[in-house]
Amino acid sequence: MSYYVARVQLTEEVDTPKGTKQRKTSESYLVEALSVTEAEAKVINDFRGFTFDYEVKSVTASKIVKILE
């Protein structure tokens, strides 16, 4: 297994005094997977059921070798 960094852009609707506005934020996730495709599929599966929009912007190989617990 290898580690991949998945960048996800979240789009949330926020209520403001002038009405509803869309706010975009980016988050990074460390994913343990065999390939880029599997890492992307794991992220998509993890976001299943959320009501806000999201988009997986990129998945890249990480230089992390091992996670010590």
VMD Tcl script that builds the backbone (N, CA, C; Angstrom):
set m [mol new atoms 207]
animate dup $m
set s [atomselect $m all]
$s set {name element resname resid chain x y z} {
  {N N MET 1 A 0.838 -1.186 0.000}
  {CA C MET 1 A 0.000 0.000 0.000}
  {C C MET 1 A 0.882 1.248 0.000}
  {N N SER 2 A 0.347 2.287 -0.581}
  {CA C SER 2 A 1.011 3.584 -0.619}
  {C C SER 2 A 0.066 4.636 -0.058}
  {N N TYR 3 A 0.605 5.826 0.143}
  {CA C TYR 3 A -0.206 6.934 0.641}
  {C C TYR 3 A -0.358 7.977 -0.458}
  {N N TYR 4 A -1.557 8.556 -0.524}
  {CA C TYR 4 A -1.867 9.578 -1.517}
  {C C TYR 4 A -2.515 10.768 -0.817}
  {N N VAL 5 A -2.261 11.958 -1.353}
  {CA C VAL 5 A -2.890 13.173 -0.847}
  {C C VAL 5 A -3.994 13.558 -1.820}
  {N N ALA 6 A -5.218 13.605 -1.314}
  {CA C ALA 6 A -6.371 13.972 -2.133}
  {C C ALA 6 A -6.802 15.387 -1.740}
  {N N ARG 7 A -6.870 16.274 -2.726}
  {CA C ARG 7 A -7.343 17.647 -2.513}
  {C C ARG 7 A -8.812 17.700 -2.919}
  {N N VAL 8 A -9.661 18.137 -2.000}
  {CA C VAL 8 A -11.099 18.174 -2.231}
  {C C VAL 8 A -11.590 19.608 -2.044}
  {N N GLN 9 A -12.386 20.075 -3.009}
  {CA C GLN 9 A -12.996 21.403 -2.897}
  {C C GLN 9 A -14.453 21.228 -2.482}
  {N N LEU 10 A -14.814 21.861 -1.366}
  {CA C LEU 10 A -16.166 21.791 -0.833}
  {C C LEU 10 A -16.898 23.084 -1.164}
  {N N THR 11 A -18.162 22.980 -1.553}
  {CA C THR 11 A -18.989 24.150 -1.828}
  {C C THR 11 A -20.195 24.102 -0.898}
  {N N GLU 12 A -20.274 25.089 -0.002}
  {CA C GLU 12 A -21.363 25.151 0.959}
  {C C GLU 12 A -22.163 26.424 0.735}
  {N N GLU 13 A -23.458 26.362 0.978}
  {CA C GLU 13 A -24.294 27.551 0.909}
  {C C GLU 13 A -24.382 28.147 2.300}
  {N N VAL 14 A -24.065 29.441 2.398}
  {CA C VAL 14 A -24.034 30.142 3.672}
  {C C VAL 14 A -25.055 31.275 3.632}
  {N N ASP 15 A -25.835 31.391 4.695}
  {CA C ASP 15 A -26.799 32.488 4.785}
  {C C ASP 15 A -26.088 33.756 5.225}
  {N N THR 16 A -26.321 34.838 4.513}
  {CA C THR 16 A -25.771 36.143 4.843}
  {C C THR 16 A -26.921 37.142 4.935}
  {N N PRO 17 A -26.673 38.318 5.490}
  {CA C PRO 17 A -27.742 39.323 5.553}
  {C C PRO 17 A -28.306 39.693 4.172}
  {N N LYS 18 A -27.501 39.515 3.128}
  {CA C LYS 18 A -27.945 39.852 1.771}
  {C C LYS 18 A -28.495 38.645 1.016}
  {N N GLY 19 A -28.611 37.513 1.674}
  {CA C GLY 19 A -29.126 36.311 1.021}
  {C C GLY 19 A -28.168 35.139 1.160}
  {N N THR 20 A -28.347 34.171 0.315}
  {CA C THR 20 A -27.512 32.975 0.354}
  {C C THR 20 A -26.299 33.154 -0.562}
  {N N LYS 21 A -25.146 32.707 -0.067}
  {CA C LYS 21 A -23.908 32.826 -0.828}
  {C C LYS 21 A -23.181 31.487 -0.798}
  {N N GLN 22 A -22.497 31.151 -1.889}
  {CA C GLN 22 A -21.714 29.911 -1.923}
  {C C GLN 22 A -20.299 30.188 -1.420}
  {N N ARG 23 A -19.832 29.327 -0.528}
  {CA C ARG 23 A -18.472 29.450 0.000}
  {C C ARG 23 A -17.701 28.196 -0.375}
  {N N LYS 24 A -16.536 28.389 -0.974}
  {CA C LYS 24 A -15.699 27.255 -1.368}
  {C C LYS 24 A -14.491 27.172 -0.449}
  {N N THR 25 A -14.215 25.951 0.004}
  {CA C THR 25 A -13.038 25.691 0.821}
  {C C THR 25 A -12.341 24.451 0.280}
  {N N SER 26 A -11.056 24.372 0.516}
  {CA C SER 26 A -10.281 23.209 0.086}
  {C C SER 26 A -9.734 22.482 1.301}
  {N N GLU 27 A -9.760 21.156 1.233}
  {CA C GLU 27 A -9.228 20.323 2.305}
  {C C GLU 27 A -8.343 19.245 1.697}
  {N N SER 28 A -7.374 18.788 2.470}
  {CA C SER 28 A -6.480 17.712 2.031}
  {C C SER 28 A -6.712 16.485 2.889}
  {N N TYR 29 A -6.697 15.326 2.250}
  {CA C TYR 29 A -6.896 14.057 2.940}
  {C C TYR 29 A -5.756 13.113 2.583}
  {N N LEU 30 A -5.236 12.413 3.580}
  {CA C LEU 30 A -4.221 11.397 3.366}
  {C C LEU 30 A -4.944 10.066 3.255}
  {N N VAL 31 A -4.728 9.368 2.137}
  {CA C VAL 31 A -5.463 8.140 1.848}
  {C C VAL 31 A -4.476 7.001 1.619}
  {N N GLU 32 A -4.715 5.874 2.258}
  {CA C GLU 32 A -3.908 4.681 2.018}
  {C C GLU 32 A -4.612 3.851 0.945}
  {N N ALA 33 A -3.917 3.609 -0.170}
  {CA C ALA 33 A -4.532 2.893 -1.294}
  {C C ALA 33 A -3.450 2.267 -2.162}
  {N N LEU 34 A -3.886 1.424 -3.096}
  {CA C LEU 34 A -2.959 0.781 -4.030}
  {C C LEU 34 A -2.686 1.637 -5.262}
  {N N SER 35 A -3.620 2.556 -5.583}
  {CA C SER 35 A -3.467 3.377 -6.793}
  {C C SER 35 A -4.202 4.703 -6.603}
  {N N VAL 36 A -3.952 5.627 -7.538}
  {CA C VAL 36 A -4.633 6.917 -7.536}
  {C C VAL 36 A -6.141 6.709 -7.674}
  {N N THR 37 A -6.528 5.799 -8.544}
  {CA C THR 37 A -7.946 5.525 -8.772}
  {C C THR 37 A -8.623 5.012 -7.504}
  {N N GLU 38 A -7.962 4.114 -6.800}
  {CA C GLU 38 A -8.537 3.593 -5.558}
  {C C GLU 38 A -8.628 4.683 -4.495}
  {N N ALA 39 A -7.620 5.543 -4.417}
  {CA C ALA 39 A -7.640 6.644 -3.451}
  {C C ALA 39 A -8.806 7.584 -3.733}
  {N N GLU 40 A -9.026 7.922 -4.999}
  {CA C GLU 40 A -10.144 8.788 -5.363}
  {C C GLU 40 A -11.475 8.121 -5.012}
  {N N ALA 41 A -11.593 6.837 -5.280}
  {CA C ALA 41 A -12.828 6.103 -4.969}
  {C C ALA 41 A -13.089 6.086 -3.464}
  {N N LYS 42 A -12.048 5.968 -2.654}
  {CA C LYS 42 A -12.210 5.980 -1.197}
  {C C LYS 42 A -12.709 7.344 -0.714}
  {N N VAL 43 A -12.199 8.415 -1.301}
  {CA C VAL 43 A -12.647 9.755 -0.917}
  {C C VAL 43 A -14.115 9.938 -1.292}
  {N N ILE 44 A -14.476 9.555 -2.509}
  {CA C ILE 44 A -15.863 9.680 -2.969}
  {C C ILE 44 A -16.792 8.869 -2.070}
  {N N ASN 45 A -16.376 7.673 -1.702}
  {CA C ASN 45 A -17.183 6.824 -0.823}
  {C C ASN 45 A -17.349 7.461 0.558}
  {N N ASP 46 A -16.295 8.112 1.038}
  {CA C ASP 46 A -16.344 8.750 2.352}
  {C C ASP 46 A -17.315 9.936 2.371}
  {N N PHE 47 A -17.463 10.637 1.253}
  {CA C PHE 47 A -18.344 11.800 1.174}
  {C C PHE 47 A -19.781 11.427 0.819}
  {N N ARG 48 A -20.044 10.184 0.555}
  {CA C ARG 48 A -21.410 9.749 0.207}
  {C C ARG 48 A -22.369 10.101 1.341}
  {N N GLY 49 A -23.503 10.705 0.981}
  {CA C GLY 49 A -24.515 11.044 1.963}
  {C C GLY 49 A -24.468 12.480 2.446}
  {N N PHE 50 A -23.401 13.230 2.151}
  {CA C PHE 50 A -23.345 14.628 2.557}
  {C C PHE 50 A -24.231 15.466 1.642}
  {N N THR 51 A -24.768 16.559 2.172}
  {CA C THR 51 A -25.696 17.377 1.403}
  {C C THR 51 A -25.013 18.485 0.608}
  {N N PHE 52 A -23.761 18.783 0.893}
  {CA C PHE 52 A -23.063 19.842 0.163}
  {C C PHE 52 A -22.325 19.263 -1.049}
  {N N ASP 53 A -21.995 20.138 -1.993}
  {CA C ASP 53 A -21.270 19.721 -3.188}
  {C C ASP 53 A -19.780 19.631 -2.888}
  {N N TYR 54 A -19.124 18.714 -3.554}
  {CA C TYR 54 A -17.675 18.566 -3.420}
  {C C TYR 54 A -17.114 18.096 -4.746}
  {N N GLU 55 A -15.825 18.322 -4.917}
  {CA C GLU 55 A -15.136 17.865 -6.124}
  {C C GLU 55 A -13.719 17.454 -5.744}
  {N N VAL 56 A -13.317 16.259 -6.152}
  {CA C VAL 56 A -11.943 15.815 -5.931}
  {C C VAL 56 A -11.103 16.507 -6.994}
  {N N LYS 57 A -10.277 17.472 -6.569}
  {CA C LYS 57 A -9.497 18.271 -7.507}
  {C C LYS 57 A -8.228 17.560 -7.966}
  {N N SER 58 A -7.585 16.826 -7.061}
  {CA C SER 58 A -6.361 16.120 -7.440}
  {C C SER 58 A -6.067 15.017 -6.440}
  {N N VAL 59 A -5.344 14.019 -6.920}
  {CA C VAL 59 A -4.827 12.952 -6.064}
  {C C VAL 59 A -3.386 12.724 -6.502}
  {N N THR 60 A -2.459 12.902 -5.574}
  {CA C THR 60 A -1.042 12.746 -5.897}
  {C C THR 60 A -0.382 11.799 -4.900}
  {N N ALA 61 A 0.672 11.151 -5.347}
  {CA C ALA 61 A 1.428 10.251 -4.481}
  {C C ALA 61 A 2.097 11.066 -3.384}
  {N N SER 62 A 2.087 10.528 -2.179}
  {CA C SER 62 A 2.702 11.185 -1.038}
  {C C SER 62 A 4.099 10.608 -0.805}
  {N N LYS 63 A 4.960 11.416 -0.229}
  {CA C LYS 63 A 6.291 10.929 0.116}
  {C C LYS 63 A 6.312 10.253 1.481}
  {N N ILE 64 A 5.163 10.210 2.136}
  {CA C ILE 64 A 5.064 9.549 3.445}
  {C C ILE 64 A 5.257 8.049 3.243}
  {N N VAL 65 A 6.136 7.477 4.010}
  {CA C VAL 65 A 6.470 6.068 3.881}
  {C C VAL 65 A 5.674 5.212 4.853}
  {N N LYS 66 A 5.489 5.739 6.084}
  {CA C LYS 66 A 4.861 4.932 7.123}
  {C C LYS 66 A 4.242 5.861 8.155}
  {N N ILE 67 A 3.099 5.449 8.689}
  {CA C ILE 67 A 2.463 6.182 9.766}
  {C C ILE 67 A 2.688 5.391 11.051}
  {N N LEU 68 A 3.283 6.040 12.021}
  {CA C LEU 68 A 3.555 5.399 13.307}
  {C C LEU 68 A 2.423 5.718 14.262}
  {N N GLU 69 A 1.875 4.720 14.887}
  {CA C GLU 69 A 0.770 4.946 15.827}
  {C C GLU 69 A 1.201 4.680 17.236}
}
mol reanalyze $m
mol bondsrecalc $m
mol representation Tube
mol addrep $m
